[in-house]
Amino acid sequence: MVSKRTSQVVGSFSGGAGKVPPHKHCRICHEAISIKAEPRVCKDPACLEKHEQDEKNQKTVRIAMFIFFGLFAIPYLLTLVMNIVG
């Protein structure tokens, strides 16, 4: 009885349409795309352009983080070496 009622409730939520085939969603516009799509964007030129710009921004931020880390790490390491040596 419980399982029959549960299946009725679940069926009402899904609309009785059945299973959705496996897919991914575009990272930009969230449209359904093929599961084999790599990179995870649709073929829309606006999405491809936005994805390329996002990749460039990520690369720039990554480089800036290494520079920022170096600005603090190098003086610390130099003082540490000077204390050990001298």
Number of C-alpha atoms within 10 A of each C-alpha: 5 7 8 8 10 11 11 12 12 11 13 11 10 10 9 10 9 8 7 6 8 9 12 17 16 19 15 15 12 12 12 14 17 15 12 9 14 9 10 18 23 23 11 11 10 12 16 16 11 14 19 12 12 12 12 12 12 12 12 11 12 12 12 12 12 10 12 11 11 12 11 10 11 11 11 12 11 11 11 11 11 10 9 8 7 5
